[in-house]
Amino acid sequence: MTGRIFAAAAVQRLFVQLLVGLTVISVPAQPLLAATCSVVKHNPPSEADKALLAMDYVKAEGLYKSVLAAHPGDVDATVGLVHALLGEQKLQEAADAVKTALAATPNSASLLTSRGEVEFAQGEPWVVEQTVLASYKLDPCNPRTRLLYARFAEVNSRYATARQQIGLAHQFDPQDPEIRAAWIDTLPLADRVAQQEASIADASGESADTLRQMRADLDRWKKEASEATHACTLVSTAAPADIPFVKLAGWAGHTRAFGLEVGLNGVSQRLQLGAGEGGITLFRAGAEHAGLKRISASEPGGPGGKPTYSAYADSIKIGNLEFKDCAVRVVDGASPFDNGDGLIGMDVFSDFLVTLDYPMRKVQLGALPLRQAQTAAAAPSLKTASVKSDRNSLADRYVSPEMKDYTQIYRVGDNLILPAALNAAKVKLFILDLGAGTTSVAPEVAKDVSKVSEKDVFGHKTLVADEITFNFAHLSQKVNGVTAMDTSMASRGTGMNISGFIGANTFSVLIMHIDYRDGLVKFEFIPDRGYKFE
């Protein structure tokens, strides 16, 4: 059950006070400038280093601790230990290790960078930039500092800065496997293939999982290089679009989710909003019904998932917009739902300013503001294939004057990540999940901020928090009966500690504006508005 949303001045002041650290990202910092630096020369790897590279984190932890027992204060061993602990998701132990080491050696750029890596993993990216700048002042040639700054810049939609810093990190240390992988990911496709082949040939001690992923990426890039590019360009007038939601029915006719009606090759499909997917995903029956042409071989799905392949649609119509020459993802299996042909992530509209008007049950698409150097907008396209991020964009975030009241959020791949203050005390990171029916929190967070009890939810014993007040983006909402669920997979996937998911029972009374290009959102609450279906 959802409580009243309000945006009283007191709540706004509280939110500003709690998130003062976020103001550092609202003013784009000057990128760390290049310095005259020598290429790093590595010593032969120790047994602990070999274990870390092989992702045997438990073994690496033990070996690094043995080195530190014999040589207290060894910076390299401490950095290795921190990386092993982060690999094991032992975030507090990693924080304690680097804090102890910095107390003894406060002017170590390597240790400061390790602290920044821990802060990032703990879900506190708003403090990372200051740590990076402090490390840079001590040693502008530290390549891991550059890599950390690139990670920070990318989640803050500062893609030009991220690309620059990855290039410098690779220039300073081309042998670091993590830096090299990040650098390869920024290259044009043909160069990416060549460098990945060389990286696999040079591999020496990487884990089987790492090598498997490297080969899978190489195979995918080769396929992309051999296939025609499907731009999915707009061929209709780029006027503002008004697209109504459709209801997707579930058990006993209850509304399971909301979706959009999408025409593929003239065949109507009902695609569910969000659901954690980027781009457009169809189930096999829908793809075959629309006569989509298969353009790739099947690729394995995730753990327990069905294989997927790419297919081509000559035309996609959404509302009054029509796009031509589009590739979509197809799940090679049946839909688990009686009502619904697939999924659509709102990032497909990332060339538009997206407004999700939940009270009026519709999506509105408008033009993004021109950047300062632009005189005319580029023709928008539909981003039908799931992408990790806009890393290859050459632009940093731009906050236009008309969007000064928007809130800056973090973006990792398809995920929009929103800082929220819980019960006016703790700031945590939440994924804005348009496909989730309810808001949820991690069990440890639930226990920390609310009274919890075990309840029966759909036949399963589930931990439920009695009441949590969420403060985010200048709004506040009290939510009763917040389900606790494990978020470790989301944390591993994003590289930051995720404390839960903001679901429909929190945002269903809001108007949500999203600028995917610049990582900006705005929420509006208008009392007694809409509810078209009820």
C-alpha positions in Angstrom: 0.0 0.0 0.0 1.4 3.4 -1.0 1.3 6.5 1.1 0.9 10.1 -0.1 3.6 11.6 -2.3 4.5 15.2 -1.4 7.2 17.7 -2.2 7.0 20.0 0.7 9.9 22.5 1.2 11.1 20.7 4.3 11.4 17.4 2.4 13.3 19.2 -0.4 15.7 20.8 2.1 16.2 17.4 3.8 17.0 15.7 0.5 19.5 18.4 -0.5 21.2 18.1 2.9 21.4 14.3 2.6 22.8 14.4 -0.9 25.2 17.3 -0.7 27.9 15.0 -2.0 26.0 14.7 -5.3 26.5 18.4 -6.1 30.1 17.6 -7.3 28.7 15.8 -10.3 26.3 18.6 -11.2 29.2 20.8 -12.4 31.3 19.0 -15.0 34.9 18.9 -13.7 37.7 19.5 -16.1 39.0 16.1 -17.3 42.2 15.0 -15.7 44.8 16.3 -18.1 47.5 14.1 -19.7 50.9 14.2 -18.1 54.4 13.2 -19.3 54.4 9.6 -17.9 56.5 6.5 -18.5 54.9 3.2 -19.4 54.4 1.1 -16.3 56.9 -1.8 -16.1 55.5 -4.8 -14.2 57.4 -7.2 -12.0 56.8 -10.9 -12.6 53.4 -11.8 -11.1 53.4 -13.3 -7.6 51.4 -16.4 -6.8 48.8 -14.1 -5.2 48.7 -12.0 -8.5 48.2 -15.2 -10.5 45.3 -16.3 -8.2 43.7 -12.8 -8.6 44.0 -12.9 -12.4 42.4 -16.4 -12.4 39.5 -15.0 -10.3 40.3 -17.4 -7.4 39.6 -14.7 -5.0 39.6 -16.8 -1.8 43.1 -18.1 -2.6 44.3 -14.6 -3.6 42.9 -13.2 -0.3 44.9 -15.7 1.7 48.1 -15.2 -0.2 48.0 -11.4 0.0 47.3 -11.6 3.7 50.4 -13.9 4.1 52.5 -11.3 2.3 51.2 -8.5 4.5 51.9 -10.6 7.6 55.5 -10.8 6.6 55.7 -7.3 5.2 53.2 -5.0 6.9 52.4 -1.9 4.9 53.2 -3.4 1.5 51.2 -1.2 -0.8 51.0 -3.6 -3.8 49.9 -6.5 -1.5 47.2 -4.2 0.1 45.9 -3.2 -3.4 45.8 -6.9 -4.4 44.0 -7.8 -1.2 41.4 -5.1 -1.7 40.7 -6.3 -5.3 40.4 -9.9 -4.0 37.9 -8.8 -1.3 35.9 -6.8 -3.8 35.8 -9.9 -6.0 34.3 -11.8 -3.1 31.8 -9.0 -2.5 33.4 -8.4 1.0 32.9 -4.7 0.7 33.3 -3.8 4.4 36.4 -5.9 4.8 37.9 -4.2 1.7 37.0 -0.7 3.1 38.6 -1.7 6.5 41.8 -2.9 4.7 42.3 0.2 2.7 41.4 2.5 5.7 44.1 0.8 7.8 46.7 1.0 5.1 46.0 4.7 4.4 46.3 5.5 8.1 49.9 4.3 7.8 50.6 5.6 4.3 48.3 8.5 3.7 50.1 9.9 0.6 49.8 6.8 -1.5 48.0 7.4 -4.8 47.6 3.6 -5.3 45.9 3.3 -1.9 43.7 6.3 -2.5 42.6 4.8 -5.8 41.8 1.6 -4.1 39.7 3.6 -1.6 37.8 5.1 -4.6 37.3 1.6 -6.1 35.8 0.5 -2.7 33.6 3.7 -2.6 32.3 2.9 -6.1 31.6 -0.7 -5.2 29.8 0.3 -2.0 27.3 2.4 -4.0 28.7 5.8 -3.1 29.8 7.1 -6.5 29.1 10.7 -5.4 32.3 10.7 -3.3 34.6 9.0 -5.9 35.5 12.1 -7.9 37.1 13.8 -4.9 39.1 10.7 -4.1 40.2 10.5 -7.7 41.3 14.1 -7.7 43.2 13.6 -4.5 45.0 10.6 -6.0 45.8 12.5 -9.2 47.5 15.3 -7.2 49.8 12.7 -5.7 50.5 10.8 -8.9 49.1 12.0 -12.2 50.6 8.9 -13.9 48.7 6.2 -12.0 46.8 4.3 -14.7 44.3 2.8 -12.2 43.4 6.3 -11.2 42.5 7.1 -14.8 40.5 3.9 -15.1 38.5 4.6 -12.0 37.8 8.2 -13.2 36.6 6.7 -16.5 34.2 4.4 -14.7 32.9 7.3 -12.6 32.6 9.6 -15.7 30.7 6.9 -17.7 28.0 6.2 -15.1 27.6 10.0 -15.0 26.9 10.2 -18.7 30.3 11.9 -19.3 31.2 9.7 -22.2 33.9 11.9 -23.9 35.7 12.2 -20.5 35.5 8.4 -20.0 36.9 7.6 -23.4 39.8 10.1 -22.9 40.7 8.7 -19.5 40.6 5.0 -20.7 42.9 6.0 -23.6 45.3 7.6 -21.1 45.1 4.6 -18.8 46.0 2.3 -21.7 48.8 4.6 -22.8 50.3 4.4 -19.3 49.8 0.7 -18.7 48.9 -1.3 -21.9 49.5 -4.6 -20.0 46.9 -4.3 -17.3 44.1 -6.8 -18.3 41.3 -4.7 -17.0 42.6 -1.5 -18.6 43.2 -3.3 -21.9 39.7 -4.7 -21.9 38.1 -1.3 -21.3 40.3 0.2 -24.0 39.4 -2.4 -26.6 35.7 -1.7 -25.9 36.1 1.9 -27.1 37.7 1.0 -30.4 36.0 0.9 -33.8 34.6 -2.5 -34.6 37.4 -3.7 -37.0 40.1 -2.6 -34.5 38.2 -4.1 -31.6 38.2 -7.5 -33.3 41.9 -7.4 -34.1 42.9 -6.3 -30.6 40.6 -8.9 -28.9 42.3 -11.6 -31.0 45.7 -10.4 -29.9 44.5 -10.2 -26.3 43.2 -13.8 -26.3 46.5 -14.9 -27.9 48.5 -13.2 -25.2 46.3 -14.4 -22.3 48.4 -15.9 -19.5 46.5 -17.0 -16.5 43.0 -15.5 -17.0 40.2 -17.6 -15.6 38.2 -19.9 -17.8 35.1 -17.7 -17.3 37.1 -14.6 -18.4 38.4 -16.4 -21.5 35.0 -17.7 -22.4 33.5 -14.2 -22.2 36.4 -12.8 -24.3 35.8 -15.4 -27.0 32.1 -14.8 -26.9 32.6 -11.0 -27.3 35.0 -11.7 -30.2 32.5 -14.0 -31.9 29.7 -11.4 -31.5 31.9 -8.6 -32.9 32.9 -10.7 -35.9 29.2 -11.4 -36.6 28.4 -7.7 -36.3 31.2 -6.8 -38.7 30.0 -9.3 -41.3 26.3 -8.2 -41.1 24.6 -5.3 -42.6 24.0 -2.3 -40.3 20.4 -1.8 -39.5 20.0 1.9 -38.5 16.3 1.9 -37.7 15.9 5.4 -38.9 12.8 7.6 -38.6 10.9 8.0 -41.9 7.8 9.7 -40.6 7.5 13.2 -39.3 9.4 13.7 -36.1 6.5 15.5 -34.4 5.8 14.9 -30.7 4.2 11.5 -30.3 1.4 10.4 -27.9 1.4 6.6 -27.4 -1.3 5.1 -25.1 -0.5 2.2 -22.7 -2.2 -1.1 -23.2 -3.0 -3.4 -20.3 -1.5 -6.8 -20.2 -3.6 -9.3 -18.3 -2.3 -11.9 -15.9 -3.8 -14.3 -13.5 -7.6 -14.2 -13.2 -7.7 -11.2 -15.6 -5.8 -8.9 -13.2 -3.5 -6.3 -14.8 -0.1 -7.9 -15.0 1.8 -5.0 -16.5 1.5 -2.1 -18.9 2.8 -2.2 -22.5 2.8 -0.5 -25.9 1.2 -1.6 -29.1 3.9 -1.8 -31.7 3.5 -2.6 -35.4 6.2 -4.8 -36.9 5.9 -5.2 -40.6 2.3 -4.2 -40.3 1.5 -6.8 -37.6 0.4 -5.5 -34.2 2.4 -6.8 -31.2 1.8 -6.0 -27.5 5.2 -5.4 -25.8 5.6 -5.0 -22.0 7.3 -1.9 -20.6 10.6 -2.3 -19.0 11.0 -5.7 -17.3 14.8 -5.1 -17.1 15.3 -5.4 -20.8 16.9 -2.9 -23.2 15.8 -2.5 -26.8 13.0 -4.6 -28.2 12.7 -8.3 -27.5 10.2 -10.6 -29.1 9.3 -14.2 -28.4 9.6 -16.6 -31.3 5.9 -16.8 -32.2 5.6 -13.0 -32.4 8.6 -12.8 -34.6 7.4 -15.5 -36.9 3.9 -14.0 -37.1 5.4 -10.6 -38.1 7.5 -12.3 -40.8 10.8 -11.1 -39.3 13.9 -12.3 -41.2 16.5 -14.1 -39.1 19.9 -12.5 -39.5 22.1 -14.3 -36.9 22.7 -17.7 -35.4 21.4 -18.5 -32.0 23.4 -17.4 -29.0 23.2 -19.0 -25.5 20.9 -17.2 -23.1 21.9 -16.4 -19.5 21.8 -19.0 -16.7 18.6 -21.0 -17.3 17.7 -18.7 -20.2 16.6 -19.6 -23.7 18.8 -19.0 -26.7 18.4 -15.7 -28.6 19.0 -14.5 -32.1 18.7 -11.3 -34.1 16.0 -10.7 -36.7 15.2 -7.9 -39.1 12.0 -5.9 -39.5 11.5 -3.7 -42.5 9.2 -1.4 -40.6 8.4 -0.6 -37.0 5.4 1.7 -36.2 4.9 3.1 -32.7 2.1 5.7 -32.4 2.5 8.1 -35.2 6.2 7.3 -35.7 7.5 4.9 -38.3 11.1 3.5 -38.4 12.7 1.6 -41.2 15.4 -1.1 -41.4 15.5 -2.3 -37.7 17.1 -5.3 -36.0 15.5 -6.7 -32.9 16.3 -9.5 -30.4 14.2 -12.7 -30.5 14.0 -15.3 -27.7 14.0 -18.7 -29.3 11.1 -20.0 -27.2 7.5 -19.5 -26.2 6.2 -16.5 -24.2 5.6 -17.3 -20.5 2.5 -15.1 -20.7 -0.9 -15.5 -22.4 -1.1 -11.8 -23.1 2.1 -10.2 -24.5 4.4 -10.8 -27.4 7.7 -9.4 -26.0 9.3 -6.6 -24.1 10.3 -3.0 -24.9 12.8 -1.0 -22.9 12.3 2.8 -22.8 15.9 3.2 -23.8 14.7 2.5 -27.4 13.6 6.1 -27.3 16.9 7.5 -26.1 17.0 9.9 -29.1 13.9 11.5 -27.6 12.8 13.2 -24.4 10.7 10.4 -22.9 7.7 11.2 -20.7 5.9 8.3 -19.0 2.6 9.7 -17.9 1.4 6.9 -15.6 -1.8 8.7 -14.4 -2.9 9.2 -18.0 -1.4 5.8 -19.1 0.6 7.0 -22.0 4.1 7.7 -23.3 5.0 11.0 -24.8 8.0 11.5 -27.0 9.5 15.0 -27.6 12.7 16.5 -28.9 15.8 16.7 -26.7 17.2 20.2 -26.3 20.0 21.1 -28.6 23.5 21.0 -27.2 25.4 24.3 -27.0 27.3 23.6 -30.3 24.3 22.2 -32.2 22.4 24.3 -34.7 20.1 21.5 -35.8 19.0 18.1 -34.3 20.2 14.9 -35.9 17.5 12.6 -37.3 16.4 10.3 -34.4 16.5 6.6 -34.6 15.0 3.7 -32.6 17.6 1.9 -30.4 16.0 -1.5 -30.9 19.1 -3.6 -30.0 20.1 -3.8 -26.3 23.3 -1.8 -25.7 25.5 -1.5 -22.7 25.6 2.3 -22.7 26.2 5.3 -24.9 29.9 4.9 -24.2 30.8 5.5 -27.9 29.1 8.8 -27.8 31.7 11.5 -28.0 29.7 14.0 -25.8 29.6 14.6 -22.1 26.3 15.3 -20.2 24.7 18.6 -21.1 22.1 20.2 -18.8 20.2 22.7 -20.8 18.7 25.8 -19.1 15.2 24.4 -19.5 16.2 21.2 -17.7 17.9 22.8 -14.7 15.2 21.3 -12.4 16.0 17.7 -13.6 17.8 15.3 -11.3 21.1 13.7 -12.4 21.0 10.0 -12.1 23.5 7.2 -12.9 23.3 5.0 -15.9 24.9 1.6 -16.3 23.9 -0.2 -19.5 20.1 -0.4 -19.6 19.8 0.5 -15.9 18.8 3.9 -14.6 20.1 4.1 -11.0 18.5 6.6 -8.6 19.9 7.7 -5.2 17.2 7.7 -2.5 17.3 8.7 1.1 15.5 6.1 3.3 13.6 7.3 6.4 15.4 10.6 6.2 18.7 9.0 7.1 20.5 6.7 4.7 21.2 7.3 1.0 21.2 4.2 -1.1 21.1 3.3 -4.8 18.0 1.9 -6.4 17.4 0.7 -10.0 14.4 2.4 -11.6 12.6 -0.7 -12.8 9.7 0.1 -15.1 8.8 -3.6 -15.3 8.6 -4.2 -11.6 5.2 -4.2 -10.0 6.4 -3.2 -6.5 9.3 -1.4 -4.9 11.7 -3.7 -3.0 14.8 -3.4 -0.9 17.7 -5.7 0.1 17.1 -7.6 3.3 20.0 -6.0 5.1 18.7 -2.5 4.2 15.1 -3.4 5.3 16.4 -4.5 8.7 18.5 -1.4 9.1 15.7 1.1 8.4 12.4 -0.5 9.4 10.7 -3.1 11.5 10.6 -6.3 9.5 8.5 -9.5 9.7 8.1 -12.7 7.7 4.9 -12.9 5.7 3.4 -15.2 3.2 3.6 -13.6 -0.3 2.2 -15.7 -3.1 2.8 -18.9 -1.2 6.4 -18.0 -0.2 7.8 -16.9 3.2 9.1 -13.4 2.5 10.7 -10.8 4.7 8.7 -7.6 4.5 9.5 -4.1 5.9 6.6 -2.5 7.7 7.2 1.0 6.4 9.9 2.9 4.5 9.8 6.5 3.4 11.7 7.1 0.1 13.1 10.6 -0.6 14.3 11.0 -4.2 14.4 13.7 -6.8 12.7 16.3 -4.6 9.7 13.9 -3.8 8.9 11.9 -0.8 6.7 8.8 -0.5 5.9 6.5 2.3 5.6 2.9 1.2 4.0 0.2 3.5 4.8 -3.5 3.2 8.1 -3.2 1.2 9.3 -6.7 0.1 12.9 -7.6 0.8 14.7 -9.4 -1.9 18.3 -10.3 -2.8 20.0 -7.6 -4.9 23.5 -9.2 -5.2 23.1 -10.1 -8.9 22.2 -6.5 -9.7 25.2 -5.3 -7.6 27.6 -7.5 -9.5 26.1 -6.5 -12.8 26.4 -2.8 -12.2 29.6 -2.8 -10.2 27.9 -0.8 -7.5 26.0 -1.9 -4.4 22.3 -1.8 -5.3 19.9 -1.6 -2.4 16.7 -2.3 -4.3 14.3 -1.5 -7.1 11.8 1.3 -7.5 8.7 -0.3 -8.8 5.2 0.7 -10.0 3.6 1.1 -6.6 6.0 4.0 -6.1 6.0 5.7 -9.5 2.5 4.8 -10.8 1.0 8.1 -9.6 3.9 10.1 -11.1 4.7 11.7 -14.4 8.3 10.7 -15.2 10.5 12.5 -17.7 13.7 10.8 -18.8 16.6 12.1 -20.8 18.6 9.0 -21.5 21.2 11.0 -23.5 22.3 13.0 -20.5 21.3 10.8 -17.6 18.5 13.2 -16.3 15.1 12.5 -14.8 12.3 14.6 -13.4 9.2 13.4 -11.5 5.9 15.3 -11.2 3.0 14.6 -8.9 -0.4 16.1 -9.7 -3.1 15.1 -7.2 -6.3 13.5 -8.5 -4.9 13.2 -12.0 -5.8 10.5 -14.6 -6.3 6.8 -13.9 -7.8 6.2 -17.3 -8.3 2.4 -16.9 -9.8 2.5 -13.4 
